[in-house]
């Protein structure tokens, strides 16, 4: 590695991109509320990998230093957390429809969980960020997950570092079991959401019918 390499300069476009995109997504949350539409976004966070983390991943993937920018596609990451599994795909559709990003890769670990039990939807996209040197195209990774998925992933992540990525087999087995529990939790929450929405729709239909009948009686 070049000892004179300026990591701050290299990472700045990612920081600009993440900060800017978080502002855009927060504005979209407000638009949902103002338009009276159910908001699928619960929480938005972002991060830029540290140089150490980037180099460790490059080593694991056998990526040369000059290839990092192109082959390490999660240097800049945005995580979107939501209540329900169906909201994950609503948010994904929203991202696909945006004109300021180009989706290049989808990793659906919800429909196809990792062997560890990890579940989340990962979306790799090209994003053009404006810098002092002009427009620069970079990769951003969007992680979209439910609150239950996020809780599990947070615990697993901390255990990876505690055991230096060598988690004991008995702990792995317990993590896998808890992953199944969070999956069942998401399923039950989805069923609950559907039941509540059905009741709300039935109530709205009843209110509308009552209003129409009231108007008709008033016109007789």
N, C-alpha and C positions, 0 to 999 in steps of 0.2 A: 504493500500500500504506500502511496505517496505521502510522506510525512507532512508535506505542505498542503495537503488537501483541505479545503475550507468546508467543513461540514455545515456550519451555520448558513453559508451561502447556498449550499446544495439543498438544505432542508427548508429554506425560506418559502419557496413556491408551494410546498405542501402545507405549510402553516397558513399561508394566505388563502389557499383553496379551502381548507377545512373551516377556518373562521368565516369565510364568505358563505360557504354552503350551509353552515349551521344557521346563519342569519336568515337565509332563504327558507329553510325548512321551518324555522320558528314562525316566520311570516305566514307560511302555509297553514300551520296550526291555527293561527289567528283567523285566517280566512274561513276555515271550517266552522269555527265558532260563530263568526259574523254572518255566515250564510245558513246557520242553523242545521249544519250537516254533522253527523257523528264523526268526531275526530279520531282517526286510527293511531295517531302518534302520541305516545305517552312521554317519552324522554329521548333527547338527542344529545349525544356526547361525541367528542372527537379526540384523536390523538395522532401524534407523529412519532414513529419509532425512533429510538435513540440510536446513535451510531453503533454502539456495542451490539444492540439487538439486530441491527441490519447486517452487521458483519457476521454475527453468529448464524443468522439464517442463510446468508450467502454461502457460508462454509458447509452447512448441512445440505444445501441444495447443489453444491459444487458449482456455484456461480462466480465467474471471474469478476474482479473489482470493476472493470470497465463496463460490465453487463448489468450491474446492479439496478440502474435506473429503469431498464427495460424489463428485467426478469423478476425483480422483487416488486410485486405489484400491490403490496399492502403497506408501503411506507407511510402513506397517509390513510387514516381510517376514520369512518364515521359510523357510529352505532346508533340504530334507531330501535327503541324498545316500545312494545305495545302490549295491550291486555290479552288479546285473543289471537289464535293462530291464523284465523281468516284475515285479520288486520295485516299480518305479515305480507300476504300476497296483494292486498289492497295498496300497501305502501310500495311494493315492488312495481305494480302497474303504474303507479304515480311516477316513479323514477323513470321507467321505460318511456313514458310519454313526454318527459322533459327534453327540450331541445339543446340544453347546455351541457349534456353529457351523452356519451356514446357507450352503451353497455357492450362489453366485449366478452364477458365470461360469467356464467352463473353456476354456483356450487350450492345445490339444494341439500343441505344436511338435515332438513326436516323430513322430507320424504325418504331420504337415504342417510340415516344417522351414521356418524363415524363409529368404528368398533368400540370406542371408549364410551359411547352413549351421547356424545356431543351433538346438539341440534341447533341449527341456525341457518338462515339463508344468507349466503355471501354473494355479493354482486360486484364484479370488477368493471370499472368504467373509465373511459378517457374523459378528462376534464381540462379545459383550456383556462389557465390562470394568467392574469395580466401582471407582469413584473416591470421593473425599470428597464430591463433589456428587451421588453416586448412580450408578446403572447408566448406561453410555453404550455405544451400539452404533456400532462402527467397522468399516471394511473392513481385512482382512488379506490379503496375498498369500502363497500357499504355492508355492514352486518345488520340484519334485521331479525329480531327475535322477540319472543314473549318475555314477560317478567319471570315466569317459571324457568324458561331456558336460560335467562340471564343469571338467575341465582345459581343454577347448577354450574354454568360455565365459569362464574366467578370463583366458586369453591375449587373447581378442577384446576383452574389457572394457578391459584395460590399453592395448591398441592404440588403442581409441577415444579414450581420454584423451590418449594420446601425440600423436595426430594431430588432436586437437580435433574428433572425430567426422567427420573427412574423410579416411578411410583411403585411401591410393593404390590404384589399380586392380590393380596387380601384387600388392600385399599381400592385397587382397580375394580375388583368384584363388587365392592360396596357402592362405588361410584356408578357402576353400570345399573345396579338395582335402583339407586335413587334417580337415575336418568329415566328409568321406566315409570317411576312414580310421578315425575314431573310431566312425562308424556300423558299419563292418565289424567293428571290435573288439568292440563291444557284441553284434553278431550271433554272433560266434565264442564269446564268453564265455557267451552264453545257451545255445548248443549244448553247450558244455562242462558247464555246470550241469546241463542235462537228462540228459547221459550219466552224470554222477556220481550224480545222484538215481536214475536207472534202475538202476545197479549197486548202490546202497545198498538199494533196494527188493527187488532180486533176492536180495541177501545176507540181508536180513531174512526174506524168504519161505523161503529155504533153512534158516536157523536155526530158524524156527518149525516147518517140516516135520520137521527132524531131532529137535527136542524132542518133537514129537507121537509120532514113531515110537519114540523111546526110551521114552516113557511106556507105549506099547502093548506093547513087548517086555517091559517090567518087569511088566506085568499078566498076561502069558500064563502 
